[in-house]
Amino acid sequence: MKVDIYKSAKSDIYVSVPEGTDIQDLSLPKEVLPVGPFKSSVDLNPTQPRVGIDQQDVIDQIETKGYAIHGAKVSTTIEDE
């Protein structure tokens, strides 16, 4: 699934929509508005890991609501040998 990703101007919240969707046509929660373009034509594929995004969660939200609200998370682990 290809998506366009927008970033909230108020916080580190992102909104993903199917590629080419006019975001003005959506009834987004007020806490994320306003949003601005972040990345476009991002190919989500849960079988191929992508840093910072739970691809399956985003796909599931889009299939349910027509959009997904999510954060970006990166974690690392350092282990002693």
C-alpha positions in Angstrom: 0.0 0.0 0.0 1.3 3.4 -0.9 0.7 6.3 1.5 1.3 9.9 1.9 2.5 11.0 5.3 1.7 14.3 7.0 3.2 15.7 10.2 1.2 17.6 12.8 2.4 21.2 13.4 1.6 20.8 17.1 3.4 17.7 18.0 5.3 14.6 16.8 2.2 13.0 15.5 1.9 11.8 11.9 -1.1 11.2 9.8 -0.9 8.6 6.9 -3.5 8.4 4.1 -3.7 6.4 0.9 -1.5 8.0 -1.7 -3.3 10.8 -3.6 -6.0 11.3 -0.9 -7.1 14.9 -0.4 -6.5 15.3 3.3 -8.9 18.3 3.4 -11.7 15.8 2.7 -11.1 13.9 5.9 -12.5 14.6 9.4 -9.3 14.5 11.3 -9.2 15.0 15.1 -8.5 18.6 16.1 -5.5 17.6 18.3 -3.5 16.8 15.2 -4.4 19.8 13.1 -2.9 21.6 11.3 -0.8 19.1 9.3 1.8 19.6 6.6 3.3 17.3 4.1 6.1 15.1 5.4 6.7 12.2 2.8 4.8 11.1 -0.2 4.4 7.8 -2.0 5.8 5.7 0.8 5.4 2.0 0.0 4.2 0.1 3.2 5.0 -3.6 3.2 4.8 -5.3 6.6 7.1 -8.1 5.4 9.9 -5.6 4.9 10.9 -3.8 8.1 10.9 0.0 8.0 12.5 2.1 10.7 10.2 4.2 12.9 6.8 3.0 11.8 4.5 0.1 12.6 3.4 -0.6 9.1 0.7 -3.2 9.9 -0.9 -0.8 12.4 -0.9 2.0 9.9 -2.5 -0.3 7.2 -5.1 -1.5 9.7 -6.1 2.0 10.7 -6.3 3.2 7.1 -8.5 0.2 6.2 -10.8 1.0 9.2 -10.9 4.8 9.2 -9.4 5.9 5.9 -6.4 7.4 7.7 -3.9 6.5 10.4 -2.6 8.5 13.3 0.8 7.4 14.6 4.1 8.4 16.0 7.6 7.4 15.0 9.6 5.2 17.3 13.2 4.1 17.1 14.8 2.0 19.9 18.2 0.4 20.2 19.8 -2.1 22.5 23.4 -2.3 23.5 24.5 -5.7 24.9 27.8 -6.6 26.5 29.6 -9.6 25.0 
